């Protein structure tokens, strides 16, 4: 029976598939985005079912704490984890999806309970869900403590709410955590080595994929239909899949054609190839990463995009200064490993798996990477430090640590981003929140080294 409960079930049943993914995320610490993509590709799930599977998986995971709050008055005693996930999945549909008939949601849940368990469990599931339909879900207004209210309403751990409230205040925190639960936009970067923005939009339109240009990053397109990775425009290197916020670091660094550039934590190469495009494929880029197998992805991306100036090397960035020539790079990008608290809308499991103690370790790694980068940077050179988090310990405090230990480094104003972004700079640092432009939370700081 246990094997049956935990095994993957795919007979065209989207809810069974979503339940299997959720169980794997919960029990095996699998990454929801990777598991979802693997499931879709392995079983060649058609577009309509693919969209529903994505909605059910991410939605249930994003609102886990909220769903537990709604379920609490109706559950008596202990229930198996897979049954709780089935109830969460069902209540998510009842509360958040208006197009699915309520009787269909209940009937499907009962059938899944029969297949995975037995008639007794099916009867319990049926009773709980019908009670919810009859009595309604408990109101969030009953939660008086503002931190608890935000934590339950947005389904984030209380410690995250407390941390962000202390950093940014309750209003910004609420806006940010609400934005974390919105579906991400499908965004791509136009490869300016091969096409203009207008040409890329037309090529996508020829494939019945509607795209519009971003008002924030000019090279960014929002795809309103279709799947980027399935287009000829992608296969032919006209576009690259990348979130809009993650395009900022390369633009901020602004490497010149002919520069010698280092991308210190490069895989899978989205920013590396962006740097090469900005450089007009002239000069040289060394892309390093601690994981050798990931360097192959950079090579594949470069080949698809027609980029020839990138070399790769399996180097731990914390030891790069021991292996590379000192002060030999004109520009360096350190897109550092981080907590990922800015990309929760893409990876909702992050908010449940991260711990406060992670931040000290990450801060140490980030500082080591920057120390090595400084040693490798030419006098007069430029260094960008970026993360996909909104945590000040990993961002501002890491910048302050660098400035304190390296008097030759100074923050420089970022000058090559659109005005709407430049206006958000504070003390030479740029923090973008998920609610600002509907993109990922991202941090960028630009340094110059004294000559």
C-alpha positions in Angstrom: 0.0 0.0 0.0 2.8 2.4 0.8 4.4 1.9 -2.6 1.0 2.7 -4.2 0.6 5.9 -2.2 4.0 7.3 -3.1 4.4 6.1 -6.6 3.7 8.4 -9.5 0.3 8.0 -11.1 -0.3 9.3 -14.6 -3.2 8.0 -16.6 -4.2 11.5 -17.8 -5.3 12.4 -14.3 -3.9 15.8 -13.6 -4.9 15.9 -9.9 -3.2 12.5 -9.2 -0.1 13.9 -10.9 -0.1 17.1 -8.9 -0.5 15.1 -5.7 2.5 12.9 -6.6 4.6 16.0 -7.3 3.5 17.6 -4.0 4.4 14.5 -2.0 7.8 14.3 -3.6 8.5 17.9 -2.8 7.4 17.4 0.8 9.0 14.0 1.5 12.1 14.0 -0.7 12.9 17.8 -0.7 12.6 17.7 -4.5 12.5 21.0 -6.4 9.0 21.7 -7.5 9.9 23.5 -10.7 12.3 20.8 -11.8 9.9 18.0 -10.9 7.0 19.7 -12.7 9.1 20.2 -15.9 10.3 16.6 -15.8 6.7 15.3 -15.4 5.5 17.4 -18.3 8.3 16.4 -20.6 8.3 12.7 -19.6 4.6 12.2 -20.2 4.3 14.7 -23.0 1.3 16.3 -21.3 -0.9 18.4 -23.6 -1.1 22.1 -23.2 -4.4 22.4 -21.5 -3.6 19.7 -18.9 -0.1 21.1 -18.6 -1.5 24.5 -17.5 -3.8 22.9 -15.0 -1.1 20.7 -13.6 1.1 23.8 -13.1 -1.6 25.7 -11.5 -2.6 23.0 -9.1 1.0 22.2 -8.1 2.3 25.7 -7.6 -1.0 27.0 -6.2 -1.3 24.3 -3.5 2.3 24.7 -2.5 2.2 28.5 -2.5 -0.8 28.5 -0.2 0.0 25.6 2.1 -0.3 27.4 5.4 -3.4 29.2 4.3 -5.0 26.0 3.3 -4.1 24.4 6.6 -5.8 27.3 8.4 -9.0 26.7 6.3 -8.8 22.9 7.0 -8.1 23.1 10.7 -11.7 23.3 12.1 -12.7 20.3 10.0 -10.0 17.8 10.7 -10.2 15.5 13.8 -7.2 13.5 14.9 -4.1 12.6 12.9 -4.2 12.0 9.2 -1.5 10.6 6.8 0.6 13.2 5.0 -0.7 12.2 1.6 -4.3 12.6 2.8 -3.5 16.1 4.1 -2.0 17.0 0.7 -5.0 15.7 -1.1 -7.3 17.9 1.1 -5.0 20.9 0.5 -5.1 20.3 -3.2 -8.9 20.1 -3.1 -9.5 23.1 -0.9 -7.1 25.1 -3.2 -9.4 24.4 -6.1 -12.5 25.3 -4.1 -11.2 28.6 -2.8 -9.0 29.8 -5.7 -10.2 28.3 -8.9 -13.7 29.4 -9.9 -14.0 27.5 -13.2 -14.0 24.0 -11.7 -17.4 22.8 -10.3 -17.3 22.1 -6.6 -19.0 18.7 -7.0 -16.3 17.7 -9.5 -13.5 18.6 -7.1 -15.1 16.6 -4.3 -15.8 13.5 -6.5 -12.3 13.6 -7.9 -10.7 13.8 -4.4 -12.9 10.8 -3.2 -11.8 8.7 -6.2 -8.1 9.5 -5.6 -8.6 8.6 -1.9 -10.1 5.2 -2.9 -7.2 4.5 -5.3 -4.4 5.5 -2.9 -6.1 4.4 0.3 -9.3 2.7 1.1 -13.1 3.4 1.4 -12.7 4.7 5.0 -10.3 7.4 3.9 -12.4 8.2 0.9 -15.4 8.6 3.3 -13.4 11.0 5.5 -12.2 13.1 2.6 -15.8 13.3 1.3 -17.1 14.4 4.7 -14.4 17.1 5.3 -14.8 18.6 1.8 -18.6 18.6 2.0 -18.6 20.2 5.4 -16.3 23.0 4.0 -18.8 23.5 1.1 -21.7 23.7 3.5 -20.2 25.8 6.3 -17.6 27.8 4.4 -13.9 28.5 5.3 -13.0 30.3 8.5 -12.3 34.0 8.1 -8.8 35.4 8.2 -10.2 38.4 10.1 -10.2 36.2 13.3 -6.3 36.5 13.3 -5.6 39.6 15.3 -1.8 39.6 15.4 -0.6 41.4 12.2 2.5 39.2 11.8 0.4 36.0 12.2 -2.2 37.4 9.8 0.3 38.1 7.0 2.0 34.7 7.6 -1.3 32.8 7.2 -2.8 35.0 4.5 0.3 34.8 2.3 1.5 31.4 3.5 5.0 32.3 4.6 6.7 31.2 7.8 6.3 33.7 10.6 10.1 34.2 10.9 10.3 35.4 7.3 7.4 37.8 7.9 9.1 39.1 11.0 12.4 39.5 9.3 11.0 41.4 6.3 8.7 43.6 8.5 11.8 44.7 10.5 13.7 45.4 7.3 11.0 47.0 5.2 7.9 47.6 7.3 4.5 45.8 7.3 3.1 47.4 4.1 6.0 46.5 1.8 6.3 43.1 3.4 2.6 42.4 2.7 2.9 43.6 -0.9 6.0 41.5 -1.4 4.6 38.3 0.1 1.4 38.7 -1.9 3.4 39.1 -5.1 5.3 35.9 -4.3 2.0 34.0 -4.8 1.3 35.4 -8.2 2.2 33.4 -11.3 5.5 34.5 -12.9 5.5 36.2 -16.4 7.0 34.2 -19.2 10.0 36.5 -20.3 12.7 36.1 -22.8 15.8 38.1 -23.8 16.3 39.0 -27.4 19.8 38.0 -28.7 20.9 41.3 -30.3 23.7 39.5 -32.1 21.0 37.9 -34.4 17.9 40.1 -34.4 16.4 43.4 -33.3 13.6 43.4 -30.8 11.1 44.1 -33.6 12.4 41.2 -35.7 12.2 38.8 -32.7 8.6 39.8 -32.0 7.7 39.2 -35.7 9.4 35.8 -35.8 7.5 34.8 -32.7 4.3 36.1 -34.3 5.0 33.9 -37.3 4.8 31.0 -34.9 1.5 32.2 -33.4 3.3 33.3 -30.2 2.3 36.8 -29.1 5.1 38.8 -27.5 5.3 42.4 -26.3 8.4 44.5 -25.4 9.0 45.3 -21.8 8.9 48.9 -20.7 11.6 48.3 -18.1 14.3 46.3 -19.9 14.3 47.0 -23.7 15.8 43.6 -24.7 13.1 41.8 -22.7 9.9 40.4 -24.2 6.8 39.2 -22.4 5.3 36.1 -24.0 1.5 36.2 -23.8 1.0 32.8 -25.4 2.9 29.7 -26.4 6.0 28.2 -24.8 9.4 29.9 -25.5 11.4 26.7 -25.4 9.2 25.1 -28.1 9.7 27.9 -30.7 12.0 28.0 -33.7 13.1 31.4 -32.4 14.5 29.8 -29.3 16.1 26.9 -31.2 17.7 29.3 -33.7 19.2 31.4 -30.9 17.0 34.5 -31.4 15.8 34.5 -27.8 16.9 33.2 -24.4 14.6 32.3 -21.5 15.5 34.6 -18.6 13.6 36.6 -16.0 13.6 40.3 -16.5 15.3 41.2 -13.2 18.2 38.8 -13.9 19.0 40.9 -17.0 20.0 43.8 -14.8 23.4 42.7 -13.6 24.9 42.3 -17.0 23.5 45.7 -18.1 24.8 47.3 -15.0 28.3 45.9 -15.5 28.2 47.2 -19.1 31.3 45.4 -20.5 32.9 47.0 -23.6 33.7 45.1 -26.8 37.3 43.9 -26.4 37.2 43.7 -22.6 38.4 40.6 -20.7 35.5 39.6 -18.4 35.1 37.1 -15.6 31.7 35.6 -14.7 32.6 33.9 -11.4 29.4 31.9 -10.7 28.3 31.5 -14.3 26.2 28.3 -14.8 23.8 27.9 -16.6 25.0 30.9 -18.5 22.1 33.2 -18.9 24.1 36.2 -17.7 27.3 35.0 -19.4 25.6 35.1 -22.8 24.0 38.4 -22.0 27.5 39.8 -21.3 28.7 38.5 -24.6 25.8 40.1 -26.5 26.5 43.5 -24.8 30.1 43.1 -25.9 29.0 42.4 -29.5 30.8 39.0 -29.2 34.2 40.9 -29.2 36.8 40.3 -26.4 36.9 37.4 -24.0 34.8 36.0 -21.2 35.9 33.3 -18.7 32.9 31.6 -17.2 33.6 29.6 -14.1 31.5 27.5 -11.8 32.1 25.1 -8.9 30.0 22.4 -10.6 31.8 21.1 -13.7 28.8 19.3 -15.2 26.9 22.6 -15.3 29.6 24.2 -17.5 28.2 22.1 -20.4 25.0 24.1 -20.3 27.0 27.3 -20.9 28.6 25.7 -23.9 25.3 24.6 -25.3 23.8 28.1 -24.8 26.7 29.8 -26.5 26.5 27.4 -29.4 22.8 28.1 -29.9 23.2 31.8 -29.6 26.2 32.0 -31.9 28.6 33.3 -29.2 32.3 32.5 -29.6 34.1 34.5 -27.0 33.3 32.4 -23.9 35.7 29.9 -22.3 34.7 27.8 -19.3 36.6 26.5 -16.4 35.6 24.4 -13.3 36.8 26.7 -10.6 35.5 27.3 -7.1 35.2 31.1 -7.0 36.4 31.1 -3.4 39.8 30.0 -4.7 39.8 31.7 -8.0 42.5 34.2 -7.0 44.9 31.3 -6.4 44.4 29.9 -9.9 44.0 33.0 -12.1 46.3 35.9 -12.9 46.0 38.8 -10.4 44.4 42.0 -11.6 43.9 40.6 -15.1 40.1 41.3 -15.7 38.5 44.5 -16.9 35.1 43.6 -15.5 33.8 40.9 -13.2 30.3 39.6 -12.4 29.7 37.9 -9.1 26.1 36.6 -9.3 26.4 34.9 -6.0 24.8 31.8 -4.4 22.0 33.1 -2.2 18.8 32.2 -0.3 16.7 32.8 -3.4 14.0 34.7 -1.4 13.4 36.9 -4.4 12.3 34.0 -6.6 9.7 32.4 -4.4 7.0 32.8 -7.0 9.0 30.5 -9.3 10.1 28.1 -6.5 7.5 28.2 -3.8 9.1 25.4 -1.8 12.0 27.8 -0.9 9.9 29.6 1.7 9.3 26.3 3.6 12.9 24.9 3.4 15.1 28.0 4.1 16.2 28.6 7.7 17.6 31.7 9.4 20.9 30.0 10.1 21.4 29.7 6.3 22.1 33.4 6.0 25.3 33.5 8.0 26.8 30.7 5.9 25.7 32.4 2.6 27.1 35.7 3.8 30.5 34.1 4.3 30.5 32.5 0.9 29.4 35.7 -0.8 32.2 37.6 1.0 34.8 35.0 0.0 33.7 35.2 -3.6 34.0 39.0 -3.6 37.4 39.0 -2.0 38.6 36.8 -4.8 37.0 39.0 -7.4 38.7 42.1 -6.0 42.1 40.4 -6.3 41.4 39.5 -9.9 40.1 42.9 -11.0 42.3 45.4 -12.8 42.8 48.9 -11.3 40.0 51.0 -12.8 38.0 47.9 -13.4 34.3 47.3 -12.7 32.7 44.7 -10.4 29.0 43.8 -10.1 27.7 41.9 -7.2 24.1 40.6 -7.6 21.7 38.2 -5.9 18.2 37.0 -6.4 17.2 37.7 -2.8 15.7 40.6 -0.8 17.5 39.8 2.4 19.7 42.7 3.6 22.2 40.4 5.3 23.1 38.9 2.0 22.9 42.2 0.1 23.6 45.5 1.9 25.6 43.8 4.7 27.8 41.9 2.2 28.4 45.1 0.3 29.4 46.8 3.6 31.8 44.0 4.4 33.5 44.3 1.1 33.9 48.1 1.4 35.2 47.7 5.0 37.9 45.2 4.0 38.9 46.8 0.6 39.4 50.5 0.7 40.4 50.5 -3.0 36.8 49.6 -3.9 34.1 52.2 -4.1 30.4 51.9 -5.0 29.6 53.5 -8.3 26.3 54.8 -9.6 24.6 52.4 -12.1 24.1 54.3 -15.3 22.9 51.9 -18.0 19.6 50.8 -16.7 16.2 52.5 -17.5 15.2 55.5 -15.4 12.4 53.5 -13.7 15.1 51.3 -12.2 17.8 53.9 -11.6 15.3 55.9 -9.5 15.2 52.9 -7.1 18.9 53.1 -6.3 19.8 53.8 -2.7 23.4 54.6 -1.7 24.7 53.1 -4.9 22.7 49.8 -4.5 19.6 48.7 -6.4 17.0 46.5 -4.7 14.0 45.4 -6.9 11.1 43.7 -5.2 8.7 41.2 -6.8 5.9 43.7 -6.6 7.8 46.5 -8.4 7.6 45.3 -12.0 6.1 41.8 -11.7 9.6 40.3 -12.0 11.9 38.5 -9.5 13.3 40.1 -6.4 16.9 41.1 -7.3 19.8 43.1 -5.9 22.6 44.8 -7.8 25.6 46.8 -6.7 28.3 48.2 -8.9 31.9 48.8 -7.7 34.9 50.4 -9.2 38.5 49.7 -8.2 40.8 52.7 -7.7 43.6 53.1 -10.2 
